[in-house]
Amino acid sequence: MVKINMVNKRFGNIFLVFIALTLLGGCAAGTTQLQINHNTLNQVSVKREGNLLVKQFVDARKNTIYIGNKRNGFGMVLGHVGIHGTESLESIMTRYFAEALQENGYRVTIDNGQSGINSSQQNFDAIIEGSILEFWMDLYMAVWHRVNVDVKAIDPASGNVLWGKEIAGSEKRTLWVGATGEYERIVREAITKTLNAAMEEFASEQFYSSLRHKH
């Protein structure tokens, strides 16, 4: 029995050393490229009607190169988190917010700045604009990801702001291994929470009425 306990203790010590070495540098070095997506969104009970033009969102963050930091066991930044593929964060978030609007029943046209759409010549109820204020992952023992997007509905005729709100979501979890899948899950859940919050706003009477009662 004593020998078994000694073996278990030795194995436990080896495991702790392995974890410590991992936290001190191995998993934190370099740039981890993540697939950015979201889970299935909540169902909407009441569908709205409207014709909306969604302009490509603007990345208003201070650091637009990466979407997060990776740290070692002392909290030192040794690596970064980026987006896998060539699609920009602006394009991704524009598309996802357009999906949230469509789930609420709105007809949506996305203007990426290259389509030549003239909003004054088409019957849009509003132009939807967004600024990505925060989209950032950080970690120290636990890992968290925060999303915050400032969304506005603009009157196509006058340019007045009909409606506006910051829509945010976040997720925090313990980091066990530091595998790419763990990072992706946390980002995915933070985005999903943000989009579900957006859908609640888009389904609200305040948002819907703003499109019908323009300044």
C-alpha positions in Angstrom: 0.0 0.0 0.0 2.9 2.3 0.9 4.6 1.6 -2.5 1.4 2.3 -4.4 1.0 5.6 -2.6 4.6 6.5 -3.4 4.1 5.7 -7.1 0.9 7.7 -7.2 2.6 10.7 -5.5 5.6 10.5 -7.9 3.2 10.3 -10.9 1.3 13.3 -9.5 4.5 15.3 -9.1 5.5 14.5 -12.7 2.1 15.6 -14.0 2.3 18.9 -12.1 5.8 19.6 -13.5 4.4 18.9 -17.0 1.5 21.3 -16.4 3.9 23.9 -15.0 6.2 23.7 -18.0 3.3 24.0 -20.3 2.0 27.1 -18.6 5.4 28.6 -18.5 5.9 28.7 -22.2 5.1 25.9 -24.5 1.4 26.5 -25.2 1.9 30.3 -25.1 4.5 30.7 -27.8 3.7 31.7 -31.4 0.3 32.7 -32.9 -2.7 30.4 -32.7 -5.0 30.8 -35.7 -8.7 30.2 -34.9 -11.8 29.4 -36.9 -14.3 32.1 -36.0 -17.9 30.9 -35.9 -21.0 30.7 -33.6 -23.4 28.1 -32.3 -27.1 27.8 -33.3 -28.9 31.0 -32.4 -32.0 31.2 -30.2 -35.4 30.9 -31.9 -37.4 34.1 -32.3 -41.1 33.9 -31.5 -42.2 37.1 -33.2 -40.9 37.9 -36.7 -40.5 41.5 -37.8 -40.7 43.0 -41.3 -38.4 45.5 -42.9 -35.8 46.1 -45.6 -32.4 46.9 -44.2 -29.0 47.7 -45.8 -26.1 46.4 -43.6 -22.8 48.2 -44.3 -19.6 46.4 -43.5 -18.7 46.9 -39.9 -15.6 48.9 -38.9 -12.9 47.4 -36.7 -12.4 50.2 -34.1 -10.1 48.3 -31.8 -6.7 49.6 -30.9 -5.0 46.4 -32.0 -6.5 45.2 -35.2 -3.8 42.7 -36.1 -4.7 40.0 -33.5 -7.8 39.0 -31.5 -6.0 38.0 -28.3 -2.9 37.3 -26.2 -1.4 34.1 -24.9 0.5 34.2 -21.6 2.8 32.0 -19.6 2.4 31.0 -16.0 3.8 34.4 -14.9 1.4 36.4 -17.0 3.9 37.4 -19.6 2.6 37.7 -23.1 4.6 35.2 -25.3 2.2 34.7 -28.2 -1.0 35.9 -29.9 -4.3 34.7 -31.2 -5.3 35.4 -34.8 -8.0 34.5 -37.3 -7.6 31.5 -39.5 -8.1 32.2 -43.2 -8.3 35.4 -45.2 -11.7 36.8 -44.2 -11.4 39.9 -42.0 -13.0 40.3 -38.6 -15.1 43.2 -40.1 -16.5 40.9 -42.7 -17.2 38.1 -40.3 -19.0 40.2 -37.8 -21.0 42.0 -40.5 -22.2 38.7 -41.8 -23.1 37.3 -38.4 -25.1 40.4 -37.4 -26.9 40.3 -40.8 -27.8 36.7 -39.9 -29.2 37.9 -36.6 -31.4 40.4 -38.4 -32.5 37.8 -40.9 -33.5 35.4 -38.1 -35.8 38.2 -36.9 -37.5 38.3 -40.3 -35.9 41.4 -41.8 -34.8 41.4 -45.5 -31.1 42.2 -45.5 -28.7 43.4 -48.1 -25.0 43.6 -47.2 -22.9 46.4 -48.7 -19.2 45.6 -48.4 -18.3 48.9 -50.1 -17.6 47.2 -53.5 -21.1 46.3 -54.6 -22.1 49.8 -55.8 -25.4 49.9 -53.9 -27.0 53.3 -53.8 -29.1 53.4 -50.6 -30.9 56.6 -51.8 -32.3 54.9 -54.8 -33.6 51.8 -53.0 -36.4 51.5 -50.5 -34.4 50.7 -47.4 -36.1 51.3 -44.0 -32.7 51.9 -42.4 -28.9 51.5 -42.9 -27.3 49.3 -40.2 -23.8 50.3 -39.2 -21.5 48.7 -36.6 -18.2 49.5 -34.9 -16.3 46.6 -33.3 -15.2 48.1 -30.0 -13.9 44.9 -28.5 -13.1 41.4 -29.7 -10.4 40.1 -27.5 -9.2 37.0 -25.8 -6.8 36.9 -22.9 -5.8 34.4 -20.3 -4.1 33.8 -17.0 -5.0 30.3 -15.7 -8.5 30.9 -17.0 -9.2 32.2 -20.5 -11.9 34.7 -21.4 -13.1 36.3 -24.6 -15.1 39.6 -24.8 -17.1 41.0 -27.7 -18.6 44.5 -27.8 -20.2 46.0 -31.0 -21.7 49.5 -31.3 -24.7 49.1 -33.7 -26.7 52.0 -35.2 -29.7 52.2 -37.4 -29.4 55.2 -39.8 -32.2 57.0 -41.7 -31.2 56.7 -45.4 -32.8 60.0 -46.3 -31.7 62.3 -43.5 -28.7 60.5 -42.1 -30.1 60.8 -38.6 -29.6 58.0 -36.0 -32.8 56.2 -35.5 -31.6 53.7 -33.0 -28.3 52.8 -31.4 -26.9 50.4 -28.7 -23.7 48.6 -27.7 -24.3 44.9 -27.8 -21.9 42.7 -25.8 -21.2 39.1 -24.8 -18.4 37.2 -23.1 -17.3 33.8 -22.0 -14.8 32.6 -19.4 -13.5 29.1 -18.8 -10.6 27.2 -17.2 -7.9 26.4 -19.7 -6.9 22.8 -19.4 -4.5 22.0 -22.2 -4.3 25.2 -24.4 -5.4 23.3 -27.5 -6.8 25.3 -30.4 -10.2 23.7 -29.9 -10.4 25.2 -26.4 -9.8 28.7 -27.7 -12.3 28.3 -30.5 -15.0 27.0 -28.2 -14.7 30.1 -25.9 -14.7 32.5 -28.9 -17.7 30.7 -30.4 -19.7 30.9 -27.2 -18.9 34.6 -26.7 -20.0 35.4 -30.2 -23.2 33.3 -29.8 -24.1 35.2 -26.6 -23.5 38.5 -28.4 -25.6 37.5 -31.4 -28.4 36.2 -29.2 -28.4 39.6 -27.4 -28.5 41.3 -30.7 -31.5 39.3 -31.8 -33.4 40.3 -28.6 -32.6 44.0 -29.5 -33.7 43.6 -33.1 -36.9 41.9 -32.0 -37.7 44.6 -29.6 -40.5 47.1 -30.1 -38.0 50.0 -29.7 -35.9 48.9 -32.6 -38.9 48.0 -34.8 -40.7 51.3 -34.1 -37.5 53.3 -34.8 -37.7 52.0 -38.4 -41.3 53.1 -38.8 -41.1 56.5 -37.1 -38.2 58.2 -38.7 -37.0 61.6 -37.6 
